[in-house]
Structures are given as C-alpha cells and as structure tokens.
C-alpha cells in the first residue's frame, strides 16, 4: 500500500509540475515532453536547423542529474553497458521518429489528453498496440543480450553530458542555437525548469515510472502498480488545466499537433514497440542513464540522432500533418522494429 501511495504521489507531482511549467512559459500541453525536449537540445547543439525547435532544455538535464544523485545516494548506481549498442542506437532513432510523427512522447500524449486534445486519444490505442506487439516478442525470449559491469567512468558519462549541457546553456557560446520564435523560444525560468527536472528525476528513479512499463506490466502480469502513477499524472494535469483555463477539448486547433488520425495512431505504435524492445520509454531511458547504464545513454544519443534525421530531411510531423515521406518513415520503422524483434528472439526457431 505504501508503494502504491508513493507512486500516486509521484505521478501527482509530475502532473502538477507540468501545469506549473506551462503557466510559467513552457508551450501549452508540453510542460514535460521528453522527445520534444531532446529534439530541442539536438537543435540547440546544431544537429538540425529547424529554427523553431532549438533550445537546450533544462528539464532533461535535471532528470538525468536527479536520477544520478538519487541512485548514488541509495547505492543503486551501477556502471553497466555493452548490450547490443548499435541496435539500441537504432531503437532510439526509431522511437524518436515515431514520436515526431505524433508530435510528442508518451508523457506528452498523457498531457495532451489532459488538455483536451482528442488527437492524443487516437494515439493512445496505437501506443498500447505497439507495447502489445512488443510483449509478443518478450514472450518469445526477445533479448538484446546481457549488460556487463563496466568501469565507473562509463557510468558517469551520462551525468557528465548533462553537466556539460548545463554549462553550455548558461554560458550560451556562439555555436549554441536558441530559437527566437516557435515552441523552442518558449520556456519557463531556468531555476524552475531545472528544479522541476531534478525533482521528477528523483521521483522517477525511486518509483520506476515508465509509460511503457505500465502497459507492459498490465498485459503480462495484470499488475497495475506503474499505471497508478500515470493515472495520477493525467488526473492532476486535467484538474490543473480545468482550473487554469488550459483545457481545450477537440481535434482542431490544438497546440503543436495535427489531426491526421492514422499517423497519430501509427506513430505511437512505433514508439510503443521501440520502447519495449529498448527496455523503457523515453523518460525511463533518461533515468537509466542517470543510474549509470551506458546502454540507455546510447539509446538517448539515438533519439538525438533521430531528431536530427527527421528534421534535416523534413520528415517530422507538423500542425499541417504528415508528409508522404514521413508516412513512409512510419512504415519503414515498423518493418525494422519487426526485424529487430524477430532477429533477437526465438520466433524463427519456434522455441518457447
């Protein structure tokens, strides 16, 4: 009962912080969006030149450092890695590709739904479907191989990257890009965003919050423990939006969203399947990075590369919809994910 109460409180805090961050300047329905913020960081570093989404987001920095400090304090920090790094990088790219078709990560999907964006209601079953497909591979023995214990330096790489990003954000050298318009130009004050990231990092490390894990555990074990946390995020964010006037129900005119239902659905199917194969949703990958897992850091780097790829080649979704090339990316992503799933499980051999 205590564990259930703790994860509900953690989810409620995340939902409340998402509302507060929007009130203080973050884009609407984007108080926390891991995929969007990693994309913004990729733009801030010059990996893509989409001028409206370039900003080193403090929330991401805070998530990694918060998880690191907490894991170190409770003696859960452990330097590990070496589990199919190339495939993990590819899974990060594919996860980001699906997210940028939908225009948001699973966490933002919950927040968009709490803001009345019914396009997220279309995407939700797509995400569930993707996770369900992933569990079929898990039942067939899917694995990317066993991680090995590494030297401490490898585990510190993720927190070190986060500190470097913070220095670049504060110092703002000429080679760092900052959007002057669009979502990338919108952000709550640094102290608030960094503090929110730190707090969520701490809570997520202790509770193992993961949208994919919540759905996976329900499907495989009928375990609703992680689900309670994300239900709390939705309920608190919904109440906050109703009280502050940010609840705007409907499909049309939603902030940083499009109404292409098929691609909202299928984009999140890609995210769900990739998250299962990678072992965690985008937020969970950041928390694992803070805990010293190099495999998760490689997945995060893959997400950054995926953001650069999607924007440099004009493949990402936009309020106008999804381009034909972007639609092909969804289909190609699903095929690649199926190949990774089959190739790393016992599906071909027929073993149980």
C-alpha positions in Angstrom: 0.0 0.0 0.0 2.9 2.4 0.8 4.5 1.7 -2.6 1.1 2.4 -4.4 0.7 5.7 -2.4 4.2 6.7 -3.2 3.8 6.2 -7.0 0.5 8.0 -7.0 2.1 11.0 -5.1 5.0 11.0 -7.6 2.6 11.0 -10.6 0.6 13.8 -9.0 3.7 15.9 -8.6 4.7 15.3 -12.2 1.2 16.3 -13.4 1.2 19.4 -11.2 4.7 20.5 -12.3 3.6 20.1 -16.0 0.8 22.5 -15.4 3.0 25.0 -13.5 5.7 24.9 -16.2 3.1 25.8 -18.8 1.8 28.6 -16.7 5.4 29.9 -16.4 6.2 29.8 -20.1 6.6 26.3 -21.5 4.5 25.5 -24.6 0.9 24.5 -23.9 0.4 20.8 -23.4 4.2 20.5 -23.2 5.0 21.0 -19.6 7.1 17.8 -19.9 7.8 16.2 -23.3 10.9 14.1 -23.3 11.0 13.6 -27.1 10.3 17.3 -27.8 12.9 18.4 -25.4 15.6 16.1 -26.7 14.7 17.3 -30.2 15.1 20.9 -28.9 18.5 20.0 -27.5 19.6 18.5 -30.8 18.6 21.7 -32.4 20.4 23.8 -29.8 23.6 21.8 -30.5 23.2 22.5 -34.2 22.4 18.9 -35.2 19.4 20.2 -37.1 18.5 23.6 -38.3 14.8 23.7 -37.7 14.8 27.2 -36.2 11.6 27.0 -34.2 12.8 24.0 -32.1 16.3 24.9 -30.8 16.9 25.1 -27.1 18.9 23.2 -24.5 16.1 22.2 -22.2 17.0 22.3 -18.5 14.3 19.7 -17.7 16.3 16.9 -19.5 19.4 18.0 -17.6 17.6 17.9 -14.3 16.1 14.4 -15.0 19.5 12.8 -15.5 21.2 14.6 -12.6 18.3 14.0 -10.3 18.3 10.3 -11.1 22.1 10.1 -10.7 22.2 11.8 -7.3 19.3 9.6 -6.0 20.7 6.4 -7.4 24.2 7.2 -6.0 22.7 8.0 -2.6 20.6 4.8 -2.3 23.5 2.8 -3.7 21.7 1.8 -6.9 24.2 3.5 -9.2 26.0 0.8 -11.2 28.1 1.3 -14.3 26.9 -1.2 -16.9 26.7 -1.5 -20.7 27.7 -3.4 -23.8 24.3 -4.8 -24.7 23.8 -4.5 -28.5 24.8 -0.8 -28.7 24.2 -0.5 -32.4 20.6 -1.9 -32.1 19.9 0.3 -29.1 21.1 3.4 -31.0 18.7 2.3 -33.8 15.9 1.8 -31.4 16.4 5.3 -30.1 16.2 6.7 -33.6 13.1 4.8 -34.3 11.5 5.8 -31.1 12.1 9.5 -31.9 10.9 9.0 -35.4 7.5 7.8 -34.2 7.3 10.5 -31.5 8.0 13.2 -34.1 5.3 11.9 -36.3 2.8 12.1 -33.5 4.5 15.3 -32.2 5.1 14.1 -28.6 6.4 11.3 -26.4 4.1 9.1 -24.3 4.3 11.5 -21.5 3.2 14.4 -23.7 0.4 12.1 -25.0 -1.0 11.9 -21.5 -0.6 15.7 -21.0 -2.2 16.4 -24.4 -5.1 14.2 -23.4 -5.4 16.1 -20.1 -5.5 19.3 -22.1 -8.5 18.1 -24.2 -6.5 17.2 -27.3 -8.5 14.3 -28.7 -5.8 13.5 -31.2 -3.9 12.0 -28.2 -7.0 9.8 -27.6 -6.5 8.4 -31.0 -2.8 7.9 -30.4 -3.2 6.1 -27.1 -4.6 2.8 -28.5 -1.7 3.0 -31.0 0.8 3.1 -28.2 -1.0 0.3 -26.4 -0.9 -1.8 -29.6 2.8 -1.1 -30.0 3.5 -2.3 -26.5 1.3 -5.3 -27.0 3.3 -6.3 -30.1 6.5 -5.9 -28.1 5.2 -8.2 -25.4 4.8 -10.9 -28.1 8.5 -10.8 -28.7 9.2 -10.8 -25.0 7.2 -14.0 -24.7 9.3 -15.5 -27.4 12.5 -14.7 -25.5 13.5 -11.4 -27.0 16.7 -10.0 -25.7 19.4 -7.6 -26.7 22.0 -9.5 -24.7 23.3 -9.2 -21.1 24.8 -5.9 -20.0 28.3 -6.2 -18.5 29.6 -4.3 -15.5 31.9 -1.5 -16.7 34.4 0.8 -15.2 32.9 3.7 -13.2 33.9 6.2 -15.8 31.4 4.7 -18.3 28.6 5.1 -15.8 29.5 8.7 -15.1 29.3 9.6 -18.9 25.6 10.3 -18.8 25.7 12.7 -15.8 28.8 14.3 -17.3 27.0 15.0 -20.5 24.1 16.6 -18.5 26.6 18.9 -16.7 28.2 19.9 -20.0 24.8 20.7 -21.4 24.0 22.9 -18.4 27.3 24.8 -18.8 26.6 25.4 -22.5 23.1 26.5 -21.6 24.3 29.1 -19.1 27.4 30.2 -21.0 25.5 30.4 -24.3 28.5 30.4 -26.6 28.1 31.5 -30.2 27.9 27.9 -31.5 24.8 27.1 -29.5 21.4 27.9 -31.1 18.4 29.4 -29.4 15.0 29.7 -31.1 13.6 33.2 -31.5 10.1 32.0 -32.3 8.0 28.9 -32.1 8.0 26.2 -29.3 11.8 26.4 -28.9 11.6 30.0 -27.9 9.1 29.3 -25.1 10.4 28.2 -21.7 9.8 28.7 -18.0 12.6 30.3 -16.0 15.8 28.3 -15.7 15.6 27.7 -11.9 12.1 26.4 -12.2 12.7 24.1 -15.2 15.9 22.7 -13.8 14.4 22.3 -10.4 11.4 20.5 -11.9 13.6 18.2 -13.8 15.6 17.4 -10.7 12.5 16.6 -8.7 11.0 14.4 -11.4 14.3 12.7 -11.8 14.4 11.8 -8.1 10.8 10.6 -8.1 11.1 8.6 -11.3 14.2 6.9 -10.1 12.6 5.8 -6.9 9.3 4.7 -8.4 10.5 3.4 -11.8 7.9 5.5 -13.6 7.6 4.3 -17.2 4.6 4.5 -19.5 5.7 1.5 -21.5 6.3 -0.4 -18.3 2.8 0.4 -17.0 1.1 -1.0 -20.1 3.6 -4.0 -20.4 3.0 -5.0 -16.8 -0.8 -4.9 -17.2 -0.6 -7.1 -20.3 1.9 -9.6 -19.0 1.3 -9.7 -15.3 -2.1 -7.9 -14.7 0.0 -5.6 -12.5 -1.4 -2.0 -12.3 1.3 -0.6 -10.0 3.0 1.6 -12.6 -0.3 2.5 -14.1 -1.4 4.3 -10.9 1.4 6.8 -11.4 0.4 7.8 -14.9 -3.2 7.9 -14.0 -2.3 10.4 -11.3 -0.3 12.5 -13.9 -3.4 12.6 -16.1 -5.9 13.4 -13.3 -3.8 16.2 -11.7 -2.9 17.7 -15.1 -6.6 17.6 -16.1 -7.7 19.3 -12.9 -4.9 21.9 -13.3 -5.9 22.6 -16.9 -9.6 23.0 -16.0 -8.7 25.4 -13.2 -6.3 27.5 -15.2 -8.3 27.6 -18.4 -6.0 25.5 -20.5 -8.5 22.7 -21.1 -9.5 23.0 -24.8 -11.4 19.9 -25.9 -11.4 18.9 -29.6 -9.3 17.8 -32.5 -8.8 21.1 -34.3 -6.6 24.0 -33.3 -4.5 22.1 -30.7 -1.0 23.4 -29.9 1.8 21.7 -31.8 -0.5 18.9 -33.1 -2.1 17.7 -36.2 -5.4 15.9 -36.9 -4.0 13.0 -39.1 -5.5 10.2 -37.1 -3.9 7.3 -38.9 -0.4 8.7 -38.4 -1.1 9.8 -34.8 -2.1 6.2 -34.1 0.7 4.5 -36.1 3.4 7.0 -34.9 2.7 6.0 -31.4 2.6 2.3 -32.3 6.2 2.7 -33.4 7.1 4.4 -30.1 5.4 1.7 -28.1 7.1 -1.2 -29.9 10.5 0.5 -29.8 10.2 1.3 -26.1 9.5 -2.4 -25.3 12.5 -3.6 -27.3 14.7 -0.9 -25.8 13.5 -1.6 -22.3 11.9 1.7 -21.4 10.0 4.7 -22.7 12.0 8.0 -23.4 11.8 9.2 -19.8 12.8 5.8 -18.5 15.9 5.9 -20.7 17.0 9.2 -19.1 16.5 7.8 -15.6 18.5 4.7 -16.5 21.2 7.0 -17.9 21.4 8.7 -14.6 21.7 5.3 -12.9 24.9 4.6 -14.9 23.6 2.5 -17.7 25.5 3.2 -20.8 23.0 1.2 -22.9 20.4 3.8 -22.0 22.7 6.7 -22.8 23.3 5.2 -26.3 19.5 5.0 -26.8 19.3 8.7 -25.8 22.0 9.5 -28.3 20.0 7.6 -30.9 17.0 9.7 -30.1 19.0 12.9 -30.6 20.2 11.5 -34.0 16.7 10.5 -34.8 15.5 14.1 -34.2 18.3 15.5 -36.4 17.4 13.0 -39.1 13.7 13.7 -39.0 14.1 17.5 -39.2 17.0 17.7 -41.6 15.1 15.7 -44.1 11.7 17.3 -43.5 10.1 14.0 -42.2 8.7 15.2 -38.9 5.0 15.9 -38.5 3.8 19.4 -38.2 0.5 21.2 -37.5 -0.2 20.8 -41.2 0.0 17.0 -41.0 2.5 14.3 -42.0 4.2 14.4 -45.4 4.2 11.4 -47.7 7.9 10.9 -46.8 7.1 11.0 -43.1 4.4 8.4 -43.7 6.9 6.1 -45.4 9.2 6.5 -42.4 6.4 5.1 -40.1 6.0 2.0 -42.3 9.8 1.5 -42.7 10.2 1.9 -38.9 7.6 -0.8 -38.2 9.4 -3.2 -40.6 12.8 -2.5 -39.0 11.4 -3.0 -35.5 9.8 -6.3 -36.6 13.2 -7.4 -37.9 14.9 -6.5 -34.7 12.2 -8.2 -32.7 12.3 -11.4 -34.7 16.1 -11.5 -35.1 16.7 -11.2 -31.3 14.0 -13.7 -30.1 13.2 -17.3 -30.6 10.4 -16.6 -33.1 12.2 -18.1 -36.0 13.3 -21.3 -34.2 9.8 -21.8 -32.8 11.2 -22.4 -29.3 9.1 -21.4 -26.3 
